[in-house]
Amino acid sequence: MKIDFAKLQYQYQLYKTEIDAAIQNVLDKSNYIMGEEVRQLEDKLEEFSGAKHAITCGSGTDALLLAMMALGIRAGDEVITTPFTFIATAETIAFLGAKPVFVDIDEKTYNIDPEKIEEKITSKTKVIMPVSLYGQPSDMDAIQAIADKYDLKVIIDGAQSFGSTYKGKTDSCLGDISTTSFFPAKPLGCFGDGGVVFTNNDVLAEKIKSLRVHGQSKRYHHKYIGMGGRMDTLQCAVVNVKLKYYEKDLKLRQEVAQKYTEALKAKDFILPFVDNRTTSVWAQYSVRIQNRDEVQSKLKEQGIPTAVHYPIALHLQECFSYLGYSKGDFPIAEQVSSEIMSLPMNPYLSDEEIEYIAKQI
């Protein structure tokens, strides 16, 4: 059996007629930048998420940049975040000249450990940036309490978690600003790059809308130093179609995750943990396994692709060597990164495929 990790082509074929028509409609109008489909998508995202403002942008990375720019993050500021995430989380902090300050992770959820945040706060700290890793929000009550105590802002890196909830509220409504990504392999993906910034703050929303079009207040009048951070009309048209089926896809993802857990529960490795206050959108189904390289090699021989999200914690990446961290500084993140392995995960995995994967493992 040969397994498809994300089944993107399968999903396209499911919605092909509607997607092709939506794309053709944009081509016929040739309104490629900030066409009406952009506003249509933002309206639908606000309705789906419950957030007051959804502002589309060029990517999940752009979303993080826009969020920090809106809050005035600049050189010399410090942003507290996790070392166990995709590099964009900390890369964008450094790109603005601010300093990423890492905090080790919770051993069960793999999200930032709130109990270790307070000791890292200094007079230069401006933002706490938790990541909803693999589709599950962090412990937001604890994080928000710390932010309130020290008058800090909270930006949610929800690149993997659009549609997840914390105590019944979507993670698009958490913190001061929340972001997500529409990278094709995400639970809700477009056919290229795309992202969204969510906020319930009217002032921040207006600033973000300006920042994504080079800081314009009106055409050729620039209030801020901004960026070209718009989401293409074509990509918005694609997500407009896919969003109609997203709740159904999320339910299927839950079912796939439950079937994985049932099939693998007697095995000798660590399965994913979901806090009872949260729901996960299962961007990944990741297990921890001791002999990862050997297992990955054997599974590949049997037609089963795997991935490692992520093999090197950020504090050990060469690009962050200037921060002065060393091996052993964040032992839980380091251990998890040496053991974590993601299995094929998408809404369309069949029972037969899940059983086959479990058997081969």
C-alpha positions in Angstrom: 0.0 0.0 0.0 1.2 3.5 -0.8 -0.1 6.2 1.5 -0.5 9.9 0.6 0.5 12.1 3.6 -1.9 15.0 3.0 -4.1 13.9 0.1 -4.2 17.4 -1.4 -5.0 16.1 -4.9 -7.8 14.0 -3.5 -9.3 17.0 -1.8 -9.0 19.1 -4.9 -10.9 16.5 -6.9 -13.7 16.5 -4.3 -14.3 20.2 -4.8 -12.8 20.6 -8.3 -15.9 21.9 -10.0 -16.5 24.7 -7.5 -12.8 25.6 -7.1 -12.2 25.8 -10.9 -15.3 28.0 -11.3 -14.2 30.3 -8.5 -10.7 30.6 -10.1 -12.2 31.2 -13.5 -14.4 33.9 -12.2 -11.4 35.8 -10.9 -9.6 35.2 -14.2 -12.6 36.6 -16.1 -12.6 39.7 -14.0 -8.8 39.9 -13.9 -9.0 41.6 -10.5 -6.0 39.8 -9.0 -5.2 42.2 -6.1 -7.8 43.0 -3.4 -10.7 41.8 -5.6 -14.1 41.2 -4.1 -13.3 37.6 -3.1 -10.8 39.0 -0.5 -13.6 40.8 1.4 -15.9 37.9 1.0 -13.4 35.6 2.6 -12.7 37.9 5.4 -16.4 38.2 6.1 -16.8 34.4 6.2 -13.7 34.0 8.4 -15.1 36.4 10.9 -18.4 34.5 10.9 -16.7 31.2 11.3 -14.2 32.2 14.0 -16.3 34.7 16.0 -13.4 37.2 15.8 -14.5 40.8 15.1 -11.8 41.4 12.4 -10.2 38.9 10.0 -7.5 40.5 7.8 -6.1 38.3 5.1 -2.4 38.6 4.2 0.3 36.9 2.1 1.3 34.1 4.4 1.3 32.9 8.0 4.8 34.6 8.3 3.4 37.9 7.0 0.6 37.5 9.6 3.1 37.3 12.5 5.0 40.3 11.1 1.9 42.4 10.7 0.8 41.5 14.3 4.1 42.6 15.8 4.3 45.7 13.6 0.8 46.7 14.7 1.9 46.5 18.3 5.0 48.6 17.6 7.6 45.8 18.2 11.1 47.2 17.3 14.8 46.7 17.9 15.7 46.0 21.5 12.3 44.7 22.5 11.9 41.1 23.8 9.2 38.6 22.8 8.8 35.4 24.8 8.0 32.3 22.8 8.7 28.6 22.4 11.8 27.0 20.9 9.7 24.0 19.7 8.0 25.4 16.6 8.5 26.2 12.9 11.2 28.9 12.5 8.8 31.6 11.3 7.7 32.1 14.9 11.1 33.3 16.1 12.4 34.4 12.7 9.8 37.2 12.4 10.8 38.4 15.9 14.4 38.6 14.9 13.6 40.1 11.5 12.1 43.2 13.3 15.3 43.5 15.4 13.6 42.2 18.5 15.0 39.4 20.6 13.3 36.0 20.8 13.4 34.8 24.4 12.7 31.1 24.6 10.8 29.1 27.3 10.7 25.4 27.5 7.6 23.4 26.6 5.0 21.3 28.5 6.0 17.7 28.1 2.4 16.6 27.3 1.0 19.2 24.9 4.4 20.4 23.5 3.2 24.0 23.8 4.9 26.7 25.9 5.0 26.0 29.6 3.3 28.9 31.4 5.0 28.1 34.7 8.4 29.0 33.1 7.4 32.3 31.5 7.4 34.7 34.4 11.1 34.2 35.2 12.0 35.3 31.7 10.2 38.6 31.8 12.4 41.8 31.9 11.8 45.5 31.4 12.3 44.9 27.7 9.6 42.2 27.4 6.6 43.4 25.2 4.8 40.3 24.0 4.2 36.7 24.8 3.8 34.6 21.7 2.4 31.1 22.4 2.1 28.6 19.5 -0.9 26.3 19.1 1.3 23.4 18.0 -0.1 20.6 15.9 -3.5 22.2 16.2 -4.0 22.6 19.9 -4.1 26.0 21.8 -1.8 26.6 24.7 -2.9 27.1 28.3 -4.4 30.6 27.6 -5.8 31.3 31.0 -2.4 31.0 32.6 -0.7 33.0 29.8 -3.2 35.8 29.8 -3.0 36.1 33.6 0.8 36.6 33.3 0.3 39.1 30.4 -2.2 41.1 32.4 0.0 41.1 35.5 2.9 42.6 33.6 1.0 44.6 31.1 2.2 42.6 28.1 0.5 41.8 24.8 -0.3 38.3 23.6 0.0 37.2 20.0 -1.2 33.7 19.1 0.8 31.9 16.5 -2.1 29.7 15.3 -0.6 28.7 12.0 -1.5 25.1 12.6 -4.7 25.5 14.6 -7.5 27.5 12.7 -10.8 26.2 14.0 -9.4 24.8 17.3 -11.0 26.0 20.6 -10.0 26.8 24.2 -12.9 26.6 26.6 -15.3 26.8 23.7 -13.8 29.9 22.2 -11.9 29.6 18.9 -8.2 30.4 19.1 -8.8 33.2 16.6 -10.4 35.1 19.4 -7.6 34.6 22.0 -5.0 37.1 23.0 -4.7 40.6 21.5 -4.0 39.3 18.1 -4.2 35.8 16.6 -2.7 34.6 13.3 -3.0 31.6 11.1 -1.6 30.2 7.8 -3.3 28.8 4.7 -0.2 27.0 3.5 -1.5 24.2 1.3 -0.8 21.4 3.8 -2.5 23.2 6.7 -6.0 21.9 7.8 -7.5 24.8 5.8 -5.1 25.5 2.9 -5.0 27.5 -0.3 -3.1 26.7 -3.5 0.0 28.7 -2.6 0.7 31.0 0.3 -1.9 32.8 2.4 -2.6 33.9 6.0 -4.9 35.8 8.3 -4.6 38.2 11.2 -7.5 38.1 13.7 -8.3 40.7 16.3 -11.2 42.1 18.3 -9.5 45.5 18.6 -10.8 48.1 16.1 -7.7 50.3 16.3 -5.3 47.4 15.7 -7.5 46.1 12.9 -7.3 49.4 11.0 -3.6 49.6 11.5 -3.0 46.1 10.2 -5.2 46.8 7.1 -2.9 49.8 6.4 0.3 48.0 7.2 -0.4 45.2 4.7 -0.7 47.7 1.8 2.6 49.6 2.5 1.2 51.6 5.4 -1.3 53.5 3.2 -4.1 55.5 4.6 -5.3 56.2 1.1 -3.6 55.6 -2.3 -0.1 56.9 -2.2 -0.5 58.4 1.2 1.6 56.4 3.7 0.9 56.7 7.4 3.2 53.8 8.5 6.2 51.9 7.2 4.4 48.9 6.0 4.8 46.0 3.6 3.3 44.3 0.6 1.4 41.7 2.6 -1.9 41.2 0.7 -3.4 37.8 0.0 -4.0 37.2 -3.7 -7.6 37.3 -4.9 -7.1 33.9 -6.6 -6.0 32.3 -3.3 -9.0 33.9 -1.5 -11.3 32.4 -4.1 -9.9 28.9 -3.4 -10.3 29.3 0.4 -13.8 30.7 0.0 -14.8 27.3 -1.5 -12.9 25.1 0.9 -14.2 27.0 4.0 -17.7 25.8 3.1 -16.6 22.2 3.9 -14.2 23.0 6.7 -16.4 22.0 9.6 -17.0 18.6 7.9 -13.3 18.2 7.3 -12.5 19.0 11.0 -15.0 16.3 12.1 -13.3 13.8 9.8 -9.9 14.8 11.2 -11.2 14.1 14.7 -12.4 10.7 13.6 -9.0 9.9 12.0 -7.2 11.0 15.2 -9.4 8.8 17.4 -8.9 5.8 15.1 -5.2 6.3 15.2 -5.2 6.5 19.0 -7.3 3.3 19.3 -5.1 1.4 16.8 -1.8 2.5 18.5 -2.7 2.7 22.2 -1.1 -0.6 23.0 2.2 0.3 21.3 5.4 1.2 23.1 5.6 4.9 22.4 3.9 8.2 23.4 0.7 9.2 21.7 -0.6 12.8 21.4 -2.3 14.4 24.4 -5.2 16.9 24.1 -6.1 19.0 27.2 -9.7 18.6 28.2 -10.1 22.4 27.9 -9.2 22.4 24.3 -10.0 20.9 20.9 -7.4 20.2 18.3 -7.7 20.5 14.6 -5.0 17.8 14.3 -2.8 19.6 11.8 -0.4 16.7 12.6 -0.8 13.3 14.4 2.6 13.1 16.1 4.0 10.3 18.2 7.2 10.1 20.2 9.3 7.1 19.5 12.9 6.2 20.6 14.3 4.6 17.4 12.8 7.2 15.1 15.3 7.1 12.2 15.0 3.3 12.0 11.2 3.4 12.1 11.0 6.1 9.5 13.2 4.1 7.1 11.2 0.9 7.6 7.9 2.7 7.1 9.2 4.3 3.9 9.9 0.9 2.5 6.3 0.0 3.2 5.0 3.0 1.3 4.2 5.1 4.5 5.6 8.6 4.5 6.4 10.3 7.8 7.7 13.8 8.8 9.5 15.3 11.8 8.0 18.5 13.1 10.6 19.6 14.2 14.0 17.9 14.4 16.1 20.8 15.8 14.8 23.1 18.5 15.2 26.8 17.5 17.7 27.7 20.2 20.1 25.2 18.6 19.6 26.5 15.1 22.7 28.2 13.6 20.9 31.4 12.8 20.1 31.9 16.5 23.6 31.2 17.7 24.0 34.9 18.5 21.4 34.5 21.3 24.0 32.4 23.3 21.9 29.4 24.0 23.4 25.9 24.2 22.4 22.3 24.3 20.7 21.5 27.6 19.1 24.9 28.0 15.6 23.6 27.1 15.8 19.9 27.9 12.1 19.0 27.2 12.1 20.7 23.8 15.4 19.0 22.9 14.1 15.5 24.0 10.8 15.9 22.1 12.6 17.1 19.0 14.7 13.9 19.0 11.7 11.6 19.3 8.8 13.3 17.6 7.4 11.7 14.3 4.3 12.8 12.4 2.2 10.1 10.7 0.1 10.7 7.6 -2.8 13.0 8.6 -5.7 14.2 6.6 -9.5 14.0 6.7 -9.6 11.2 4.1 -7.5 8.5 5.5 -9.4 5.2 5.3 -9.8 2.7 8.0 -7.8 0.3 5.9 -4.9 2.8 5.6 -5.0 3.6 9.4 -4.9 -0.1 10.2 -2.1 -0.7 7.7 0.0 2.2 9.2 -0.6 0.9 12.8 0.3 -2.6 11.8 3.6 -1.6 10.1 4.7 0.5 13.0 
